[in-house]
């Protein structure tokens, strides 16, 4: 019979956990590296100067060894915090030393993206086409800074029910 959930081989088992986050945003598919005519040809109606919007669903998946004591790869509450909150610690200068000042939490996915125009409100997209592939890269790059090393496995974005992008940092 196999080992129990708290048996000796648990530390060698690998698990995946996923947290889902949703946001709404608008954008225009347009590349600064293409002419207006090329943009119209490549992106079609999504190149409309007025843009269009989506209700995105993002799945953040982490992969790691299942801890033999807790039975978890990572506490889902901690994953939620990493997705939603990146605390910033700027410093104020006193006469003798730098003093960290805790600002209001800045959200990794929600605050910069939710109900925003990706092309105008998110500096990353000033020079990068706001495709769902590039959005996945943007979220990956922000999440990888928040999570313990080598834990982030996958970002999956549902642009629509039928259009899905997966990015694994490759």
N, C-alpha and C positions, 0 to 999 in steps of 0.2 A: 504494500500500500504506500502511496506517496506521502511526503511530509505534510504536516498541517500548515496552516497559514502562518504559524509562528515558529515553524521548524527551522533547522539549520540551513537549508538551501534557499531560504527566502531572500537573503541579501544578493543572491545571484540572479534573481528574477527581475526582468525589466518590465515596466509598465508605462502606459501612456495616459495622461489625463488632459482633458480639453475643457476650456472655459470659453463661453460664447459671449460676445459683446456686439451690440447693434448701434448703428449711427446713420444719420441721413446727411447727405452732402450733394452739392452740385459741382459740375466741372464741364470743361470743353475739351474734347480730344483734339489737340493741336500741338505740333512739334515745331519748335523754333528752328530746327534743322531742315525743315521742308518748306517749299514755297507754298503760298496760299492754294494754288492749284493742286499741288501734290497732297496737301493736307485734306482737301475736299475729296480727292480720289481715294486716299488711304482710309480716312475716317468717316466718310459719307455724312449722313445726317447728324452724327455725333460731333461733327466739326462746326455745328451751328454757332455763330458768334454769341448767341444768347445762352448757350450751354444747355444742360439737361441734368436731372437729378436721379439719385438712387437711394434706396433704403438698404444699406449694406449690412451684412451679417459677417462678423469676423470670428473665426475659431482660432484660438491660440492653444497649441498642443505642446506639452513638455514631455520629455522621455527621460527615464532614469531608473536606477535600481530601486526596487521596493524595499524600504527600510524594514528590517526584521523586527524592530521594536514597535514602530508606529503603524506598519502595514501600508505606508503611503510613499509615493514618489515625491510628493510635495503636498502640503496642506492646501486644499482648494481655496481657502480663505486668503492664504498668502499669495496664491496665483492671482486671485481677483485684485488684491492690493497692488501687485506688480503691474497688472494691466491698467488699472485705473489711476494709480497714484505714484508719482515719482517725486519724492520730497527733495526740495532744493535747499541747500544750506549756504546762502551767500554770507559774506562777512561784513561787519561794520567795524570801523577802526576806532579803538579807544586809544588813550594816550600811551598805554603800555603793551597792548596786544590786539590781535584780530579776534573778534567775538562772533561766533556763528549766530545767524539769525534765521529762525525757521519761518519761512513764508507759507502762505496757503498752499495746499497740495496742488501740483500741476498734473493734470491727467495725461497719460501717454497717448491714449486713443481718443477718448471722448472730447476733451477740451479743444485740442487743435483741429479736430475733424468734424465733430457733430454740428450740423446746421451751418456749415461753412461752404464757401466757394473754394474748392481745393486750389484752383489756379491763382486766386487772388489773396487768400487768407493763410496759406501754408507756404512759407518761404521755399521749402524744398522743391515745390512744383513750379517755381519761377523759371527754371531752366530744364525741368524734366517733365515730359508729357505725363499727364495725370491718368494714365491707364491703370486698370486694376492690377496689372502685374507690378507696375512701379509703386502703387499704393501698398501692395504686399511687402515690397522691399523696404519702403519707408517704415511700416509698422515693425517689420523684423528688426531693422537697424535700431529702432527705439527700444524694443523689447529685450534685445540681446544685451543692452546696457543695464537693464533692470534685474535680470535673472542671474542666478548663479551660473558660472561657466559651463558650457556644454549641456545645458538643460533644455533650452529651446529646441524644439523638433520641427515645428511646422506652423505656418500661418496659412489659413484657408479663408478666402473671401468670397462670399456669395454676392455678386453684383446684382443678380436676379436669381430666380429659382433655377434658371437654365444656364447661366453663365457663372462659372466658378473658377477661381485661380488658386493654385497651391504654390507656396514658396517655402523652400527648406534651406535657405542660405547658401545655395550652391551657385 
